[in-house]
Amino acid sequence: MGYVGLPLALLFSEQKFRVTGFDVDTRKVEALNSGRSYIVRILPEDIQKARQAGFRATSDYAEIEQMDAVIICVPTPLDQYHQPDLSYIEQTAQAIAPHVHPGQLIVLESTTYPGTTEEILVPILEKGNPAGLRVIRKEGDAGFHVAFSPEREDPGNETVSRHDIPKVIGGIEPAATAMASALYGSIFKRTVPVSTPATAEMTKLLENIYRCVNIALVNELKQLCQRMNIDIFEVIDAAKTKPFGYQAFYPGPGLGGHCIPIDPFYLSWKAKQFDFRTRFIELAGEVNSNMPYYVIEKTAEALNKHKKCLNGSKVLVLGVAYKRDIDDLRESPSLTVIELLRKSGAEVSYNDPYFPTVGHGRHYDLNMTNTPLEEIGKFDAVVIVTDHTSYDYPRIVKEAKIVVDTRNATKGIAASNIVHC
Ligand SMILES: NC(=O)c1ccc[n+]([C@@H]2O[C@H](COP(=O)([O-])OP(=O)(O)OC[C@H]3O[C@@H](n4cnc5c(N)ncnc54)[C@H](O)[C@@H]3O)[C@@H](O)[C@H]2O)c1
């Protein structure tokens, strides 16, 4: 019942499915059962409406037995050595396995490397089932169906509705694909069947690696453009007028979120099993993870021009969410920027309408509380890391001593205190 599972549950509920939301986090279960939301873009009214239509949440896995279909949307992070952490998928599979029944459909939606469904999920489901049920591999087999179908949501994107995002589906065999397509076809306008779960797993990774590599490309070109005194954003705006062969990606302070900074490394890890090095992924990772350091360099340069140094300066980081207008802090480059600023001796504060407090950073507890924007004038520098649309940028520029803008949020504002970075 996280960012992926809850909206999906609500979509099914809207279509009159009897939906049960499973989560090990009992606070989420309690919130949902009392009609409360814990995700900003999901309104409590939507949950209450679903509740009236029969939606409920539970932590009791025994109820899996009563379900016709089970969709798994658990986290797939990287561990501290940047290797895939499949423990959530494994634990979920172990908890589901004893309750799987014949004819049931199990779908994995978590982003992961090709092979996870067949090599990790299926063996655990088969081993943990006391009745000895097996996955259906060919017509005539008895057992349960398994498929992989990646989530392709773009959080905060209001221009594309969830229904309009085609759903890629790869079953272990054609009946699983057909069954999952029938299920998802009731909420998505188009389903895209593919031949295997691994194809569907790879499809999702291709999409995110494409994004990661292209963002790295513009991040590198931004640094070159700054040396050449060319505005990269103006270049991109001009380039995107080409009606074919070009898609605009934008530079920024580094990658954030639960997908783009993480998913590519699922594939580079798996590739090693095949004696293969995914050089594009490694290079993109190197460029993108260096961006917060670049922001610090530019902030130090900007302070230097005012005869100040980072050590001892008061710096306000504007926006901590990993991207505009969302309440998600995962892998946010802001956290790295804050940690690096602190390491350089700066006195760091932050403002973000979505986060009254910030607890854990990338590496240690930050223990910070939101600073009101009224106090902007007391900072030596303001660093725009996340360009929330609710910010009044002309006012921020007017009141701040120095504005380091990593997002082109101050586009069109002419002021000598803005440093584009
Ligand atoms: N957030 C996105 O925009 C997005 C987009 C596309 C794909 N994905 C992928 O979808 C997956 C889920 O991401 P998310 O953002 O929803 O994560 P999330 O952390 O918001 O939600 C995961 C939920 O799973 C629960 N959970 C953990 N272990 C469990 C278990 N054993 N049984 C039941 N529930 C359990 C957690 O308590 C949490 O509520 C990830 O693989 C992610 O990469 C996410």
The ligand as an ORCA input file, in Angstrom:
! r2SCAN-3c Opt
* xyz 0 1
  N       6.942      5.237     -6.644
  C       6.948      5.225     -7.954
  O       6.672      6.216     -8.581
  C       7.277      3.965     -8.744
  C       7.094      3.993    -10.143
  C       7.355      2.844    -10.870
  C       7.804      1.696    -10.223
  N       7.979      1.687     -8.867
  C       8.403      0.452     -8.242
  O       7.315     -0.099     -7.513
  C       7.775     -0.761     -6.330
  C       7.093     -0.190     -5.106
  O       7.458      1.173     -4.985
  P       6.680      2.181     -4.047
  O       7.146      3.537     -4.457
  O       5.227      1.911     -4.050
  O       7.292      1.796     -2.627
  P       6.707      2.195     -1.185
  O       7.854      2.096     -0.248
  O       5.953      3.477     -1.285
  O       5.639      1.070     -0.882
  C       5.954     -0.228     -0.619
  C       4.991     -0.740      0.432
  O       5.252     -2.129      0.617
  C       5.082     -2.409      1.999
  N       5.734     -3.681      2.285
  C       7.025     -3.946      2.485
  N       7.206     -5.257      2.704
  C       5.993     -5.845      2.626
  C       5.517     -7.152      2.760
  N       6.340     -8.154      3.016
  N       4.179     -7.362      2.639
  C       3.342     -6.327      2.391
  N       3.726     -5.077      2.252
  C       5.040     -4.825      2.367
  C       5.676     -1.205      2.686
  O       5.232     -1.101      4.021
  C       5.168     -0.076      1.801
  O       3.914      0.404      2.225
  C       9.288     -0.607     -6.345
  O       9.867     -1.723     -6.953
  C       9.496      0.603     -7.221
  O      10.770      0.587     -7.844
  C       7.706      2.794     -8.126
*
